[in-house]
Amino acid sequence: MIDRLNKAYTWILLLPAFLPLLVIDAVVYPAVTPKTLALRVLGIAALALFTYMAALGRPFYTERLKYWGAWVPAALLAVAYVASIFGLDFYRSFWSTLERGDGLLTLTIIVEYFYLILISADRAFIKRLISIASWVGIAVAAIAILQWFQEVRNINVPFIPEPNGRIGGTLGNAAYLAGYLGVVFFVTLIHVRDLVGHWRTLVWIGAGLELFAIFLTATRGTLLALFVVGVCVLVYQAFFAEAKAARHSYQRWLVALVIVAALFVGFRETLSQVPIEPVRRLASISLSDTTVSSRLFLWQNLTVEAYERPWFGYGSEQIAPLFDKVYDPTQIVEQWFDRSHNSFLDYFLQYGIFGFAFYLLLIGLFVRQSLRLARAPDKESAYVGKMLVLLIAVYALQDLFVFDTAWVLWLIVALFALILAYRDTSMPRPLVRTTTLAIPAALVALAIVALTYPVVVTPLRANMLLAQGYRLQVIDVTAANALLTKGFALNTYADIDYGYRAYDMYTGPQRERLTGQAKVDAYEYALAVLTEDSKRYPYDVRVATYLGHVIDTAPREVAVDDAFLTAVLERAIALSPKRAQAWYLLANISLRKADAFATLTQKEPHYRKAIQILETYANLVPVPVPRYTLATLYLAMGDKAGAKKWADEALPLYTEPDVSAAGPAVKYYLAIGDWRNAVRFLADMVEHDPSDVDVLYDLAKVTYLAGDPAAALRIVEKLRVENPAILGTDPNFMAAITAYEQSKK
């Protein structure tokens, strides 16, 4: 029995290395949630088995715990708990979300694994873990390449996830995939040294697949990290390699690399237009690039927020509220962020200066111990040490641009434990000298196993019910609501994901495709869930904004509580002052009231109130949308001077196509007969949605009025082929354009 328990315990310590391959389609977030839930259940099982086996007298390498650096992960975890207890919301910090799966619970499991591996690993375990991690990395890379292949060839490869944007493989996200492969690539290089013959050749090919998969992800942070580390290796070998011939070879490679880099920089403008995504993204790096400017905005503003609470931070998983606070639509395109895209800043924000320091110390100790191993007299240890130095260098460099994931952090701390165990010569010793603790330990182990239900089983049920209800959202609203209500009633941390999904469902397919009581039922479910979430997470502006939008789009049969809606939107504005949606929804309350009246005299007080709201936002944020909206409102009240003032302010702010601004701009310019400007904005709307034939036909008519009948005729000729029925909706225009057409024959 002891032997079987030992084998089971060893495999439970190894199984997290397989997690990057785990994908389950039956849940929401199929690439992330299964991995984090599996890590948690494995952590519970490992702790239960350790407790029981320790009581039975199984020996462990406890001497390794005497090294002071071994306590850094525990110190980091302790700081994380303290920061979260005094942070914004300990519940959210502990559990995280279905989508993310991080938080204190996952960090606790990862640190637990560090200590269990540290006191349990022998040489056989070390080699096995390296081997498993290597083969899993190769398999993940191969799946990602097949995913890319099916996208390029437009075919369906069985059992391969369909690509969603950039290649994410089994990790579901390009940055996740690149970050993982950037680390495991060096594990593969360690593993290849232990092999001979065809197996060695196969693993070398696997390492090449990992690099190619990283390239396909087009993740610039990992690509730059590998490039910088590669250059450093070439420079070092070019001057310090033992053999003269080797130095000359490395020097030639270095010169070639410099030439390639110079050509890349010289032709960067051309390369930024090529259809190869990784090349295009690398070539487009500049301070003006949207992604780069967004990151700079994040780092600058979130660093300021970090210094507001420098000692203990805001708690785990509490970056989103800080981003909402500093959000500025003139500086950043993305609407929502829950990470800063810099792991070091993430640690500082969440856990303060102490958490940041312990994270740096963990990386520093990894480097220090790897360098010691690299200086070992035996070649095998020296090689392993050098690869680990390169591994941690890539990990640290890429973390300047991306964020950590549970499976990568687990691998890092597991490798740190292996480094400490690698050259340890101590003998394992039992923790207890008597077997009288076997029965109490078994009871404790069973109690630990019982944690699986609240920690894993219940969240998994909630996730699966959410997935089932989401699939039925239009097919059978009653059944969908029943499933979703059941899942929400489980009272898990999935509640906020239920709110987000309820919003997506109601404001998307349900609102567009449902009618009658089914639409009312969908609305009432979304309203109920988001209302509960707004009470549970009053600091979450996303919940407040979503709730406001749902109420604003209520079916006609439902009476809207304007006082409640106003309170919700005012809270959203207070949490994120420059976010536009809540301001527009607040103005819509007055505009709906105005629509209920027939005369301008009756409408005007409500128009004035909406104008006051929109002017406040317009003065806060220099963007064209509220200004064009104000222009149309002033024009509706007959105030042409006021309308012109706001339109004149808006026009120079419209520097790139934006359909949300183009809509009110077209209304204004059509109303005043400014056909040329109307053409400009209608053209942007057509470019945004070429399938909208109504807008395309409007563009033809306004183009004609703007004095370009030839261009108008080209649009008409296109509509004659694609949608001839729409041409009969305006006989006067067709008579005019037909006359022009005849005159040119």
Summary of the structure (lengths in Angstrom):
residues: 745
radius of gyration: 30.5
end to end distance: 96.3
largest distance: 107.1
contacts: 2494
relative contact order: 0.08
helix: 75%
strand: 1%
